[in-house]
Amino acid sequence: MVNTSLIILLLTTTICIIALSVFVIKFVISITKLSDNASTIATSVSKEIEPTLQELKEAVKSINSIANNADIKFKNAKVGIASALGLTACFGGKLKDFIQGISKGISFGMKMFKK
């Protein structure tokens, strides 16, 4: 009786190990196929995205050059406005000195004739 029980236990264990081995082998094959498919998908996505990334890179370069040109033009306009204001201030200062000189001269002349 003990002999029969051990033989049945051995057969059951062997069948379970064989079934488990089959499932593990199927699982490994599925995982391998999945990894191959994932690699293929990653490669194709990379090839599809590369031209888009190149276009984005060119667009960023273009936007950067436009921004740099606008910055340079803004600086030039700022310098131009500053120099124009400087010239008018200088001219205004000279004109102010000229008018003060004339008024002093006229007042000096009036004082001379009063005496």
C-alpha positions in Angstrom: 0.0 0.0 0.0 2.8 2.5 0.9 4.5 1.4 -2.4 1.4 2.3 -4.4 1.0 5.6 -2.7 4.6 6.6 -3.4 4.3 5.6 -7.0 1.2 7.7 -7.4 2.9 10.6 -5.7 5.9 10.2 -8.0 3.7 10.1 -11.1 1.7 13.1 -10.0 4.8 15.1 -9.2 6.4 14.1 -12.5 3.3 15.2 -14.4 3.1 18.5 -12.5 6.8 19.2 -13.2 6.4 18.4 -16.9 3.3 20.7 -17.1 5.0 23.5 -15.3 8.1 23.1 -17.6 5.8 23.4 -20.7 4.2 26.5 -19.3 7.6 28.1 -18.4 8.9 27.3 -21.9 5.8 28.9 -23.5 6.2 31.9 -21.3 9.9 32.3 -22.2 9.0 32.1 -25.9 6.2 34.6 -25.5 8.5 37.0 -23.6 11.1 36.7 -26.4 8.6 37.4 -29.1 7.3 40.4 -27.1 10.8 41.8 -26.6 11.5 41.4 -30.4 8.2 43.2 -31.2 9.0 45.9 -28.7 12.4 46.4 -30.3 10.9 46.5 -33.8 8.3 49.1 -32.6 11.0 51.2 -30.9 13.1 51.2 -34.1 10.2 52.1 -36.3 9.1 54.9 -34.0 12.6 56.2 -33.8 12.8 56.3 -37.6 9.4 58.0 -37.8 10.3 60.6 -35.2 13.7 61.5 -36.5 12.5 63.7 -39.4 10.0 65.4 -37.1 12.8 66.1 -34.7 15.0 67.5 -37.5 12.2 69.8 -38.6 11.7 71.0 -35.0 15.4 71.6 -34.7 15.4 73.7 -37.9 12.3 75.6 -36.6 14.0 76.3 -33.3 17.1 77.6 -35.1 14.9 79.8 -37.3 13.0 81.2 -34.3 16.3 81.8 -32.5 17.7 83.7 -35.4 14.5 85.8 -35.7 14.8 86.6 -31.9 18.4 87.5 -32.2 17.7 89.8 -35.2 14.9 91.4 -33.3 17.1 91.9 -30.3 19.8 93.5 -32.4 17.3 95.8 -34.1 15.9 96.7 -30.8 19.3 97.6 -29.5 20.1 99.6 -32.6 16.8 101.5 -32.2 17.6 102.1 -28.6 21.0 103.5 -29.4 19.5 105.6 -32.2 16.9 107.1 -29.9 19.5 107.7 -27.2 21.8 109.5 -29.6 18.9 111.5 -31.0 17.9 112.5 -27.5 21.5 113.3 -26.7 21.8 115.5 -29.8 18.6 117.4 -28.9 19.7 117.8 -25.3 23.1 119.0 -26.5 21.5 121.4 -29.1 18.9 122.5 -26.4 21.7 123.2 -24.0 23.6 125.2 -26.5 20.5 127.1 -27.5 19.8 127.8 -23.8 23.3 129.1 -23.3 22.9 131.2 -26.5 19.6 132.7 -25.3 21.1 133.4 -21.8 24.1 135.1 -23.5 21.8 137.3 -25.6 19.6 138.2 -22.6 22.7 139.1 -20.6 24.1 141.2 -23.4 20.8 143.0 -23.9 20.5 143.7 -20.1 24.1 144.9 -20.0 23.4 147.2 -22.9 20.3 148.6 -21.3 22.3 149.2 -18.1 24.9 151.0 -20.1 22.4 153.3 -21.7 20.7 154.1 -18.5 23.8 155.6 -17.0 
